[in-house]
Amino acid sequence: MLIVEVVVAVVVGVFLVGVYRDAKNGTLPLQNSVGIKTPATMSSEDTWNRIHKQYAPIFLVDACALFLIALEIIIGGAMEKNFNNMALEALIALVATLVVMVLANLVSLFWQIGLHENEIAW
């Protein structure tokens, strides 16, 4: 089970690095599946690209957090000598890290959008 968690964390982390790259370069397409999807950011292609260029590091931070989760599981399993003994602890650490990551992104995003609210045409 923990191997699956490691693989998922790494795959999603690699995906987020790609999203970061596209957002930073301004090539992330305007879409409903990936990105910062607010009425303001989706109002035009120019706004979408500008906001994603500005906040691209959010995706990189998320990817790094997922890589750290995978590393934590691997190191914890090596220290325990048995991955099954650490399943509950790893799951709790994984969930806690993901919750903190989501909350930090939401707070950061809403705070920064609030700072630039007068610049965005609603």
VOPAGU-2260 file (C-alpha; in pm, 1 decimal, decimal comma):
REM VOPAGU-2260
SITE   aa  ch    i         X         Y         Z
SITE  MET   A    0       0,0       0,0       0,0
SITE  LEU   A    1     278,3     244,1      84,1
SITE  ILE   A    2     446,7     177,3    -248,7
SITE  VAL   A    3     127,4     298,6    -417,4
SITE  GLU   A    4     135,2     616,1    -206,1
SITE  VAL   A    5     496,6     680,7    -303,9
SITE  VAL   A    6     423,3     626,1    -673,9
SITE  VAL   A    7     114,2     851,1    -662,9
SITE  ALA   A    8     303,8    1126,3    -478,5
SITE  VAL   A    9     588,7    1115,6    -731,6
SITE  VAL   A   10     359,1    1104,2   -1037,9
SITE  VAL   A   11     145,9    1394,5    -914,3
SITE  GLY   A   12     463,2    1583,9    -819,9
SITE  VAL   A   13     603,9    1541,2   -1170,3
SITE  PHE   A   14     269,1    1655,6   -1314,2
SITE  LEU   A   15     278,4    1968,1   -1094,4
SITE  VAL   A   16     634,4    2045,0   -1209,5
SITE  GLY   A   17     497,9    2039,5   -1565,2
SITE  VAL   A   18     211,0    2269,6   -1465,7
SITE  TYR   A   19     464,7    2501,7   -1300,9
SITE  ARG   A   20     675,1    2507,3   -1619,1
SITE  ASP   A   21     374,6    2584,2   -1839,6
SITE  ALA   A   22     238,9    2847,9   -1600,9
SITE  LYS   A   23     579,0    3017,7   -1573,8
SITE  ASN   A   24     621,0    3022,6   -1952,2
SITE  GLY   A   25     265,7    3143,4   -2013,8
SITE  THR   A   26     173,2    2831,0   -2209,7
SITE  LEU   A   27     -78,2    2681,0   -1964,3
SITE  PRO   A   28    -401,9    2672,1   -2165,7
SITE  LEU   A   29    -716,1    2836,8   -2030,0
SITE  GLN   A   30    -916,2    2538,2   -1904,3
SITE  ASN   A   31   -1142,4    2409,3   -1628,6
SITE  SER   A   32    -926,0    2118,9   -1512,0
SITE  VAL   A   33    -586,8    2261,8   -1405,9
SITE  GLY   A   34    -492,4    2600,3   -1273,0
SITE  ILE   A   35    -625,1    2883,7   -1060,5
SITE  LYS   A   36    -990,0    2882,2   -1159,3
SITE  THR   A   37   -1164,5    3195,2   -1037,1
SITE  PRO   A   38   -1406,2    3410,9   -1234,5
SITE  ALA   A   39   -1135,2    3675,3   -1256,8
SITE  THR   A   40    -860,5    3448,2   -1389,0
SITE  MET   A   41   -1090,6    3283,3   -1638,9
SITE  SER   A   42   -1222,1    3613,2   -1774,0
SITE  SER   A   43    -960,0    3632,9   -2049,8
SITE  GLU   A   44    -654,5    3456,0   -2186,2
SITE  ASP   A   45    -433,5    3752,8   -2095,1
SITE  THR   A   46    -550,8    3754,0   -1732,3
SITE  TRP   A   47    -514,1    3375,2   -1711,6
SITE  ASN   A   48    -152,8    3388,8   -1834,6
SITE  ARG   A   49     -59,1    3688,6   -1617,8
SITE  ILE   A   50    -196,1    3536,9   -1296,7
SITE  HIS   A   51     -42,4    3195,6   -1364,1
SITE  LYS   A   52     296,9    3346,7   -1442,6
SITE  GLN   A   53     279,7    3538,2   -1116,8
SITE  TYR   A   54     167,8    3243,6    -900,5
SITE  ALA   A   55     351,7    2960,1   -1076,7
SITE  PRO   A   56     568,4    2894,3    -768,0
SITE  ILE   A   57     259,2    2758,9    -589,8
SITE  PHE   A   58     267,6    2456,1    -819,0
SITE  LEU   A   59     640,1    2404,4    -760,7
SITE  VAL   A   60     597,0    2421,0    -381,6
SITE  ASP   A   61     319,9    2160,3    -404,1
SITE  ALA   A   62     541,2    1933,5    -615,0
SITE  CYS   A   63     826,8    1964,4    -365,1
SITE  ALA   A   64     589,5    1881,4     -77,9
SITE  LEU   A   65     478,0    1566,1    -259,6
SITE  PHE   A   66     837,8    1464,0    -326,7
SITE  LEU   A   67     912,8    1512,9      43,3
SITE  ILE   A   68     614,4    1294,3     134,7
SITE  ALA   A   69     745,9    1017,4     -90,1
SITE  LEU   A   70    1092,9    1055,0      57,7
SITE  GLU   A   71     951,5    1047,5     409,9
SITE  ILE   A   72     770,1     721,5     339,3
SITE  ILE   A   73    1080,8     563,2     183,6
SITE  ILE   A   74    1312,8     671,5     466,7
SITE  GLY   A   75    1057,2     573,0     731,6
SITE  GLY   A   76    1019,3     229,2     576,5
SITE  ALA   A   77    1395,3     182,5     560,4
SITE  MET   A   78    1430,7     277,9     926,3
SITE  GLU   A   79    1150,4      43,5    1031,8
SITE  LYS   A   80    1282,3    -238,5     813,0
SITE  ASN   A   81     917,0    -320,7     744,4
SITE  PHE   A   82     681,1     -93,6     553,9
SITE  ASN   A   83     373,1    -259,3     707,9
SITE  ASN   A   84     463,6    -144,1    1059,2
SITE  MET   A   85     458,8     220,0     958,2
SITE  ALA   A   86     145,7     223,7     745,3
SITE  LEU   A   87     -72,9     417,6     989,8
SITE  GLU   A   88     197,1     671,2    1076,4
SITE  ALA   A   89     276,7     729,8     710,0
SITE  LEU   A   90     -89,2     771,0     623,3
SITE  ILE   A   91    -136,5    1024,4     903,6
SITE  ALA   A   92     174,7    1214,4     790,0
SITE  LEU   A   93      54,5    1206,6     430,1
SITE  VAL   A   94    -292,5    1335,2     513,9
SITE  ALA   A   95    -156,6    1602,8     749,4
SITE  THR   A   96      93,6    1723,6     489,5
SITE  LEU   A   97    -171,5    1737,9     218,3
SITE  VAL   A   98    -413,5    1929,3     443,9
SITE  VAL   A   99    -144,6    2182,0     536,9
SITE  MET   A  100     -43,1    2213,9     170,9
SITE  VAL   A  101    -401,6    2280,5      57,0
SITE  LEU   A  102    -468,9    2528,3     338,2
SITE  ALA   A  103    -142,4    2714,2     275,0
SITE  ASN   A  104    -223,0    2741,9     -94,9
SITE  LEU   A  105    -576,2    2865,0     -29,2
SITE  VAL   A  106    -464,3    3124,9     223,1
SITE  SER   A  107    -184,5    3242,2      -5,7
SITE  LEU   A  108    -406,1    3253,6    -311,2
SITE  PHE   A  109    -693,0    3441,1    -145,6
SITE  TRP   A  110    -453,9    3681,9      24,0
SITE  GLN   A  111    -271,3    3758,6    -299,7
SITE  ILE   A  112    -589,7    3787,9    -505,5
SITE  GLY   A  113    -721,6    4027,2    -241,2
SITE  LEU   A  114    -408,8    4239,5    -281,4
SITE  HIS   A  115    -459,9    4259,3    -657,3
SITE  GLU   A  116    -840,5    4276,3    -657,9
SITE  ASN   A  117    -845,3    4631,0    -794,2
SITE  GLU   A  118    -615,9    4528,6   -1085,5
SITE  ILE   A  119    -841,1    4248,0   -1212,3
SITE  ALA   A  120   -1149,8    4323,8   -1417,8
SITE  TRP   A  121   -1431,7    4127,3   -1259,8
